[in-house]
Amino acid sequence: MHHRVLGGALAALLLLTACSGGQAAPAPPPADSVSGVGDPLFPLAGNGGYDVSHYGLVLDYEPATGLLRGTAKITARATRQLPAFNLDLSGLTVGTVTVDGAAAKTSRAGTELTVRPAHAVARGAAFIATVEYSGVPSIIKDDDGSHEGWIRTDDGAVALGEPVGSMTWFPGNNHPSDKAAYDIAVTVPAGLTAVSNGELTATRTSGGRSTFQWHSAEPMASYLTTVAIGHFQVTQSHTASGLPVYVAVDPREAGEDRSGVLRKIPEILDWESALFGPYPFSSTGAIVDRVDREVVGYALENQTKPVFPGDTEGTTLDEPTLVHELAHQWFGDSVTPRTWQGMWLNEGFATYTEWLWDEQHGGDSVQKHFDTAYADDAQWEFPPADPGSAENVSDAPVYGRGAMVLHKVRQAVGDKDFFTILRTWAVEHRHGNVNTAEFTAWCEKHSGKNLSGLFAAWLYGDGRPKTP
Ligand SMILES: [Zn+2]
């Protein structure tokens, strides 16, 4: 995520809009299903007792009315005996639900959908849950004041899911610790385009409606799933190494300044690959959509298709933001925090990548970026390793102070070990989940240095260390 283009007044407005639609406390679910995976910042996100391997989403959307009709086919394995299990779903009306083809009972409380199969799923058994649903999806206002979920636009919609918004358009295990492959098919009125993660495998039009089928083979966290529906100029190409590039731009957001930035995708990915190891996915691209920036003022690193909203007031798309969202393809999308407490493992790394890019492309030095961040009081409100609450999860310390931690490690271990640490971290944890303790241990193991004092002050400590 990247908030760079928010004007000060708008940022203040959004940050002061204290709402909390996303995590309203529901009635407790039945004791034999588990809601929440124990995330310290988002206790209801995700569910216990099973591990999803694949989502098959078949969606039909009518922009004129906002009506979404969907079927989610969820392939999972039980990690314990399951007389019942929970899915996360916000709003919408649930129709028929089956487990392995047999009708299941359901109940709902807040954002928890409890599914009770006709027969308990045995521990270790694979099962397929199919959920039919429909309705007009709602937007979620997060504790930090930002908006996410299924965002209607004047010609369609765009789905943005960090941290919990994907549950506004499909039921699932909505937590980054349970990544899965996806196939997403979207049917829309003919003339519109539906873009999603991964590669476009088929399109067909009949009866005035067009279906777009998208395939993501590599594991994806639910917060990185996206669908963008509307009028798009689509450009398909390949990088020099043969990676498919799919770029969809709302015609009102087109223009040489935007396309000039988007043409840098291959160059930026090559540069990041040299630093962080091979690009972790089988395609890349971007979505630039017309979205009211008073609703969404940020760009988001959706897997293989980062989304850049723009409107008549300006765009979130610029070169530093593109560098940032593409860096997230390694840090966040491929190497994913096990809980939202580890958000700095996404944002600190993406921010540091911006600093490195700037230094190596004629801009300010990394040290100058560090000094600017060090002087900024907002960076010292809490330690990056512990945002403390959901409302802080996208605040300055997670970004700038997170990047400062990396710079301090680099100064302590030297460039050779530092860049080895970054690259091996990305390569060895490719498509996996990580936490902060694993990263600090990784730094010490690969440098042979005791860095406990550094981490105590810069990563875990309260307030600004006296010496920069
Ligand atoms: Zn980010």
Residues whose N, C-alpha, C, O or C-beta is under 5 A from the ligand:
A	BS01	ZN	M1 H2 E347 A350
